[in-house]
Amino acid sequence: MNHLRIALWGVLPYLALAVLVTGTAWRYRYDRFGFTTRSSQLHEHRLLAVGGPLFHYGLLFVAAGHAIGLLVPEPLTERVRVHEWLYHLNALVVGGTAGLATLAGLAVLLYRRLRVPAVRAATSRSDRAVYPLLVCVLLAGLTATATTLRPHPYDYRVGVSVWFRSLFTLDPDVSAMAHAPLAYQVHALLGLALFALVPFSRLVHAFTAPLGYLTRPYIVYRSHGVRRRPAAPFPGPGRDTVARR
């Protein structure tokens, strides 16, 4: 049992990270123009206009919530006088809302992909693997979030967060993750599988997000006051005949 725990929580995260880094580098080296979602907006845009923003903005808030919850230690929140009940309430309301929005957006996109023949025909093998995995990751995350409604909820900041931060020191705290509830363990394992699949799916386009567009200066168009001369009228048949004579 100890060897299994070490393999799951002490070795597997580094293997997933190695696959993510090397796979992305390989994809960029041999398929640089494949860093795209292969947009299907021309085939259908109404459902895409609803599901796309829901999924992407919801996923952005989910990622931000994970970063805060996993990287910010408990003593720091206590130092800035954020009470425990307020922290968990914020994680439940904001995190749960973001997770539900992401899941709803993904449901709309999946419905669109199954309903529109042209979009369905453009579905690749990697899409058939990544979409069910995304659904499972979101459901497991929402299940773990819902456990905070219990009278004595599990405090992931003294368990899962400690394990996650210990990975950066190359000394993983296996016991911290091994004693976490099953919902958190399943969510973590599915998340590792998703990260390992990123370089070989359309999710790799996240590394090419145009973040520089947000800080790029505006393009200013100025008129120099130069007026163009009106174009000469097209010569008619009579004028053309005279000119030739």
C-alpha positions in Angstrom: 0.0 0.0 0.0 2.8 2.4 0.8 4.4 1.7 -2.6 1.1 2.5 -4.3 0.8 5.8 -2.4 4.3 6.7 -3.3 3.6 5.9 -7.0 0.4 7.9 -7.1 1.3 11.0 -5.1 5.1 11.0 -5.3 6.0 9.8 -8.8 2.9 10.2 -11.0 2.8 14.1 -10.7 6.3 14.4 -12.0 5.6 12.0 -14.9 2.5 14.0 -15.9 4.6 17.2 -15.7 7.3 15.6 -17.9 4.8 14.5 -20.5 3.2 18.0 -20.5 6.6 19.8 -21.0 8.2 17.4 -23.5 4.9 16.8 -25.4 4.3 20.5 -25.7 7.9 21.1 -26.9 7.6 18.3 -29.4 4.2 19.6 -30.6 5.7 23.1 -31.1 8.7 21.7 -32.9 6.9 19.5 -35.4 3.3 20.9 -35.4 3.7 24.6 -34.7 0.7 25.6 -36.9 -1.4 23.0 -35.1 -1.5 25.1 -31.9 -5.1 25.9 -32.6 -8.7 24.9 -31.7 -9.5 24.3 -35.3 -12.4 26.8 -35.1 -15.7 25.7 -36.4 -17.5 29.0 -36.1 -18.3 29.0 -39.8 -20.4 25.8 -39.4 -22.5 27.1 -36.4 -22.2 30.3 -34.3 -25.3 30.6 -32.1 -24.6 27.8 -29.7 -20.9 28.6 -29.9 -21.7 32.2 -28.8 -23.3 30.8 -25.6 -21.2 27.8 -24.8 -17.8 29.3 -25.7 -17.8 32.3 -23.2 -19.4 30.2 -20.4 -16.7 27.5 -20.7 -13.7 29.7 -21.2 -14.5 32.4 -18.6 -15.7 29.8 -16.1 -12.5 27.8 -16.6 -10.5 31.0 -16.0 -12.1 31.5 -12.6 -11.7 27.8 -11.8 -8.0 28.0 -12.5 -7.7 31.2 -10.5 -9.5 29.6 -7.6 -7.2 26.5 -7.7 -4.2 28.7 -7.8 -5.3 30.6 -4.7 -6.5 27.6 -2.8 -3.4 25.5 -3.5 -0.6 28.1 -3.4 -1.8 30.4 -0.6 -1.0 28.8 2.8 -3.4 29.0 5.7 -1.2 31.2 7.9 -1.1 33.9 5.3 -4.9 34.2 5.2 -5.0 34.3 9.0 -2.4 37.0 8.9 -4.6 39.2 6.7 -7.6 38.4 9.0 -9.6 36.2 6.6 -11.7 34.0 8.8 -11.9 30.3 8.1 -15.7 30.3 7.5 -15.4 33.3 5.1 -12.6 31.6 3.1 -14.6 28.3 2.7 -17.8 30.2 1.9 -16.0 32.1 -0.8 -14.6 28.9 -2.2 -18.0 27.3 -2.2 -19.9 30.2 -3.8 -17.4 31.5 -6.2 -15.7 28.1 -7.0 -19.0 26.3 -7.2 -20.5 29.0 -9.5 -17.4 28.9 -11.8 -17.5 25.2 -11.9 -21.2 25.0 -12.8 -20.7 27.7 -15.5 -17.8 25.7 -17.0 -19.8 22.5 -16.9 -22.8 24.2 -18.5 -20.6 25.8 -21.2 -19.0 22.4 -21.9 -22.5 20.8 -22.1 -23.6 23.3 -24.7 -20.4 22.8 -26.8 -20.8 19.0 -26.6 -24.5 19.3 -27.7 -23.4 21.5 -30.6 -20.7 19.1 -31.6 -23.2 16.2 -31.7 -26.1 18.2 -33.2 -24.3 20.0 -36.1 -23.1 17.4 -38.7 -20.2 19.6 -40.0 -18.9 20.1 -36.5 -19.3 16.4 -35.6 -17.4 15.5 -38.7 -14.5 17.7 -37.6 -14.2 15.8 -34.2 -10.8 14.2 -33.9 -9.8 11.1 -31.8 -8.2 13.3 -29.2 -11.4 15.2 -28.9 -13.3 12.0 -28.1 -10.8 11.4 -25.3 -10.4 14.9 -23.9 -14.1 15.8 -23.7 -15.2 12.9 -21.4 -12.1 13.5 -19.3 -13.0 17.2 -18.9 -16.5 16.3 -17.8 -15.2 13.9 -15.2 -12.7 16.4 -13.9 -15.4 19.0 -13.5 -17.8 16.6 -11.8 -15.1 15.4 -9.4 -14.2 19.0 -8.6 -17.8 20.0 -8.0 -18.2 16.9 -5.8 -15.2 17.9 -3.7 -16.5 21.4 -3.4 -19.9 20.2 -2.3 -18.2 18.3 0.6 -17.6 21.7 2.3 -21.4 21.8 3.1 -20.9 19.1 5.8 -20.9 20.1 9.4 -17.2 19.3 9.8 -15.8 19.7 6.3 -12.3 18.5 5.2 -9.8 21.4 5.2 -7.9 20.9 2.0 -5.5 23.6 2.9 -3.8 21.4 5.5 -3.9 18.3 3.3 -4.1 18.7 -0.5 -2.5 22.1 -0.6 0.4 21.0 1.6 1.0 18.0 -0.8 0.8 20.3 -3.9 3.3 22.8 -2.6 5.6 20.1 -1.5 5.9 18.9 -5.1 7.9 22.1 -5.9 10.5 21.3 -3.2 11.0 17.8 -4.8 10.0 16.3 -1.5 6.3 15.3 -1.9 4.3 14.9 1.3 2.6 11.7 0.2 0.8 11.2 3.5 -0.9 14.6 3.2 -2.6 13.5 0.0 -3.1 9.9 0.9 -5.3 10.8 3.8 -7.5 13.2 1.7 -11.1 12.2 1.0 -11.7 10.1 -2.1 -13.3 13.0 -4.0 -10.2 15.0 -3.8 -8.0 12.1 -4.8 -10.1 11.3 -7.8 -10.1 14.9 -8.8 -6.3 15.1 -8.5 -5.7 11.9 -10.5 -8.1 13.0 -13.3 -6.4 16.4 -13.3 -3.0 14.8 -13.8 -4.4 12.7 -16.7 -5.8 15.9 -18.3 -2.5 17.7 -18.0 -0.7 14.8 -19.6 -3.2 14.8 -22.5 -2.9 18.6 -23.2 0.0 18.4 -25.7 -1.9 15.9 -27.8 -5.2 17.6 -28.0 -6.8 21.0 -28.9 -6.2 22.1 -25.3 -2.6 23.0 -26.2 -3.9 26.2 -27.7 -4.0 27.6 -24.1 -0.3 28.2 -24.4 -0.9 30.5 -27.4 -3.5 32.7 -25.8 -3.1 36.3 -27.1 -2.4 37.7 -23.6 -0.3 40.5 -25.2 -3.4 41.8 -26.9 -4.6 43.1 -23.5 -1.6 45.4 -23.1 -1.0 46.2 -26.7 -1.3 50.0 -27.4 -4.1 51.2 -29.6 -3.5 51.9 -33.2 -4.2 55.5 -33.9 -5.2 56.6 -37.4 -4.5 60.3 -38.3 -5.5 62.2 -41.3 -2.7 64.3 -43.0 -5.2 66.5 -44.8 -4.1 65.3 -48.2 -7.1 65.2 -50.6 -7.1 62.8 -53.4 -7.9 64.0 -56.8 -11.2 62.8 -58.2 -10.7 59.9 -60.6 -11.0 60.8 -64.3 -14.2 59.7 -65.9 -14.0 56.5 -67.9 -13.7 57.5 -71.6 -16.7 56.6 -73.7 -16.6 55.0 -77.1 -16.8 58.4 -78.9 -13.9 59.9 -77.0 -11.8 56.7 -77.4 -12.3 56.9 -81.2 -11.3 60.6 -81.3 -8.2 59.9 -79.3 -7.1 57.1 -81.5 -7.5 59.3 -84.6 
